[in-house]
Amino acid sequence: MLDDKTTAMVLEALDDEYKARAFYRLVIKTFGEVRPFINVVQAEDTHAGAIEALCARHAIPLPPDNWAKTLEPPSSLLEACRAGVQGELDNIAMYDRFLRETKAPDVRAVFLRLQHASRNDHLPAFERCVARGGDGGQGSGRRSEPASERQLGQRRRRKRGVS
């Protein structure tokens, strides 16, 4: 059983992930299927799921997710990217604070994993979007067809210096 302070952190983290997910969904609804939002919104879904699993494990009732009803759309994609940068910075700082204050191993593991994704994946994606003036691009940013096994093998051999 988690103490009240750790339970409050888990719920605050979940609310923060809900807020980010709702904002990114709103950006997609407003501006279409643009990167990095289409990629990061899927990650936020995964983040919320990880915290929801913590809640289930520790018998913490899930709060409602009302963010979609309260957020206003940004006026431009550049504004959305800037908000994404600030949101990820705030998220990283929140997890820094929580990691100083909790000792629960499973909670710490989830917080560390989510913070790592925010710091190393989401924040750089939004910073690139800002650097491009809000031009996030269309589509997932991934190849539509995976490389063949033969191509993958050739790449591996080249990396090792073997032809």
N, C-alpha and C positions, 0 to 999 in steps of 0.2 A: 504494500500500500504506500502510495506517495504522500508526502506531507503536503499541507495546504499551499505552501509557497511554490513547490514544484508543480502541483496540480494547476495553479494559476498560470505558471509559465507555459505549460503544455497548452492550455486553453488560449493564451495570448498568441502563441506561435500558430496555432490552428487558425485563429481569426485573421492573423496576418497573411497566412497562405490563402485563405478564402478571399481576402481583399485583393491580393495580387492577381489571383485567378480571375476574379470578376472584372478587374480593370483590363486585363489582357483580352478577355472575351469581348469587352465593350470596344476596345480598339479594333479588334477583328470585325466586329459587327459594323463599326463606323467606317473603316478604311479598307476592308476586304482582307483576303488571305495574304497578309504581309509578314515578312520576316522582320525581326526575330520573334514577333508575337505568336505566330502559329507554332513555333517550336517551344517557346518558353511556357505557353499556356498548358501544354501537355505535361511539362515537368511540374508545374504548379499543382496539377491534378495528382500527380504522383506524390508530391510533397504533402499535400493535404491527406492523402491516403495513408502515408506513413505515420502521420500524427494521429489520425483517426484510429489506426491500429494500436498505437500507444494508449489511447483513451479506452479502447475495448479491453486491452490487457489489464489496465488498472481500474476498470469499472468507473470511468469518468463519463458522465452523460455528454453527448455531443451537443454543442450550441447550435442555434440556427445560423444559416448563412444567408444574411439579408443584404449583402453588399451590392448585388445586381440592381437592387431597388434604389440605392442611395448615391451611386457614383454618377458623375457627369462626364460625358465624352470630352476628350481633349480637342482643341481647335485645329490641330494639325498633327501629322505623323511625327514631325520633329518634336513637338511638345510631348507627345506620347513617349517618344524615345527618352527624352529628358526625364520624364516622370518615371520611366522604367529604371534609369540610372539611380535616381534618388530612392526609389522604392527598394532596390537591391542593396544600396548602401545602408539604408535603415534596417533592412532585414539582417544583414551581416552584423551590424552593431547590436541588434536585439539578441542574436545568438551569442555574441561575445559576452554580453551581460548575463545571459542565462547560464552559459558555461562556467562563469565565475561563481555562480550561486547554487548550482545543483551538483550533487554527487551521485545521483541515481544512474547506474551504468547504462541501462537501456535508453533512458531519456537522453543522456549525453551522446550516445552513439547516433541517435536519430538527429539530434541538433547539429552535431559535427558534420554528418553527411549532407544535411540540407544547406548548412552554411557553406560547405565546400562547393556545392553546385551553384549557389548564388554568387560566390566570389570568383570562381574559375570558369563558369559557363555563362550565366545570365548577365552579370555585370559587363563583362567584355563584349557580349553581343549588343547590349544597349549602347555601350560607349562607341562601338563601330557605327551603329545606326545614327547616333548624334554626329559623329565625324563625317558621315555621308550626307549630312543635312536633312536627315529624316527619311532618306531613301533606303528603306529596309529591303526591298526586293520582293519578288513574288515566289511562291512555291516554298518547298521545304528546305531548299539549299542542299539537298542530298541528291546523289545520282539517281536517276530513275531506274537504272538497271545495275545490279551488282556486277562487279568484275568477275570474270570466269576464274575458276580454280587455277588454270594455267597462268593467267595474268597475275594473280596473287602470288603464285610460286615464283614467277620471274621477278617480281618486286622484292620478295624476301631474299632471293639470291643476290640481287644487286646490292641490297643493304648490307649483306654480309661480305660483299666483294667477290662473289662467285658468279660467273656468266651462265 
